[in-house]
């Protein structure tokens, strides 16, 4: 069926356009054309204002819909997570496994491989956040499971990369050698630096070996100092690096967020991540991870000792926050949740409303509140 969405502004790679219709057919964007040119056979959907934007691409999703990938790394968990996040705007997600045992990692790899093979919509691959991190920057990760990368670990990751559409690995340069980072990068793995006390020079060496990303900028990493730029300084000044950032006003102060956006050297980009846990898209207020209870208070998730443990954040809220806190335009903020993360993972069929792209489309009101979602051209109820 051909369907034409009318009556809303449309975010295109060239900016917002008015008086146009977004035409979808067979799960893809067919055209962006003047409303007067809509084919007579198309079903018209009048939106009555607001704007249309690409579905969000979230590269750090630990859970959602009441479940955590760590707790049950299965096909059903992934299906439930993808469905929960699509309904709140993230039509493509990168399920994220927090530091765990080799057995759980193997189950997660197999589950994602199965979900992709069985056509679960919106699963881009797998993000392994650990276990090759720095204990000193563990955050909510279980310190007893953190370890340096062994030859066996490297072989497992290379094998996983061959069987998945995308593998992202967050590691600390202290726990992986430049040679290991280079092997991973050459195999197509997106190597991201995180949970690390790496110096600026250590980060530069990792970038020279192929690292291209930093995980949740400012959180669980060496900070920007006057004499040592640290991981944050590397993320902002090395153009090869892109960086995810949690714009909930809790993980990063609004003033710091604004400074980071303005300071980032390209071509690498800052992009929005939710770092969401089981509470996303659900009404639960507590859950367990590696045997420890995590509680929600408002939008804050913490362990019993007060350590931040992921986030309760929808990307639509993160987009609104970036506009309000950092003074970005709506177009710039929306691109941080769609175009930029899609570009980082090499997915030109995502994050852009252009002919041939997947028909993952969001309708937002003028205040950027999510109203309707289409995934593969079909509206989600």
Secondary structure, DSSP 8 states (H G I E B T S, - for coil): -EEEEESSEEEETTEEESSEEEEEETTEEEEEEEGGG--TTSEEEE--SSEEEE--EEEEE-EETTEETTT--SHHHHHHHHHHHHHTT-SEEEEEEES--HHHHHHHHHHHHHHHHTT-TTEEEEEEE-SSS-GGG-TTS-GGG-----HHHHHHHHHHHHHSS-EEEEE-GGGS-HHHHHHHHHTT-EEEE-SB---HHHHHHHHHHT--EESSTTTTB----SS--HHHHHHHH-TT-EEEE--SSSSS-HHHHHHHHHH--SSS-EEE---B-TTTTS---EEEETTEEEEEETTEEE-TT--B-SB---HHHHHHHHHHHH---HHHHHHHTTHHHHHHTT-TTSS--STTSB--EEEE-TT--EEEEEETTEE--
